[in-house]
Amino acid sequence: MKKYLLQIILFSSFISQAQNWKVITPFNNANTITDMEVTPNGNLYVIAQLPDSMHKSTDGGNSWSAFPITLTYPSDLEMINDNLGYAISNSGSVIKTTDGWQTATNVNYGGNSVHDRLFFLNENMGFIAGYRRFMKMTLDGGTTWTSITIPSTLMVSGEDITDVEFVNTTVGFVITSNGNVLKTIDQGVSWTKIQLQASNYQLEELEFVDENVGFVVGSLGQIYRTADQGLTWTLTDTDA
C-alpha cells in the first residue's frame, strides 16, 4: 500500500547521502510511470503510460515481469493486500484483481470522464474521485457504489478532486485542483474546507501514515504536514 512506499521514501532520505540511487526499471525506456505500490509481502507493482503497461517485481526491483493491462492511460493503483488490488485510468475506467494481476475484471461504478483517483481503506471500503467534485464510495468491495456530494460552496465550478484518502471508516480527506483540503468526519455526509495556501496552485498527492500524521504535496515543491488529523498544517518548501 502507499503508506509502505512513503515510509520507504522517508527512510531513504536519511541515508541518501551515504548511498547512490540507481535505476531499477529497465523497461522504462519511453514510459511515463504514474504510480507504484508496495504490498505487505514486499512485491512492487508499477503502472505506466506510453505504452500502457503494468510491471511487477518480487525481488526489490532487481527484475521485473510485465502484465497485460486493459486500461488506456492508467493513472492510479491501489493494492489492499498481496493479491487484491484496483487500477483506474485517466478516462475513469476501473479494473480489479484478486490474484495479484494474473487476471482482472472491469468494475462498473457508474462513472466516466476524468475520474482518475482511487483509495481503498480495506477490502470492502473504497472511494473513486476526480473530475468536477465527482466522488463515489463502496462498502462491499466494489459491487455497489453510492455517490458522495461535496457542496459547490466548498468547491467552485471547474474545481477537481486530485486525491482522496480516509484514515478510518468515518474520517477522510480530499485535496483539490484549487489548492484546498476538505475533511469529513461522517463518511462524506458533510465536509469542512481547510485552505492551506493563499494561492490556488493545485495539490497533487495526499498521504496519511497513520490516523493523525499526513502529508500533502503541492505542484510548486510545497510539502504540507499535519500531526493532528488535519486540524493544523505546517509547510516545508523544497525549492523544487
Secondary structure, DSSP 8 states (H G I E B T S, - for coil): -HHHHHHHHHHHHHHTTTS------TTTTS-EEEEEEE-TT--EEEEEETTTEEEEESSTTSS-EEE----SSEEEEEESSSS-EEEEETTS-EEEESSTTSS-EEE--S--SS--EEEESSSS-EEEE-GGG-EEEESSTTSS-EE----TTTS-TT--EEEEEESSSS-EEEEETTSEEEEESSTTSS-EEEE--SS---EEEEEESSSS-EEEEETTSEEEEESSTTS--EEEE---
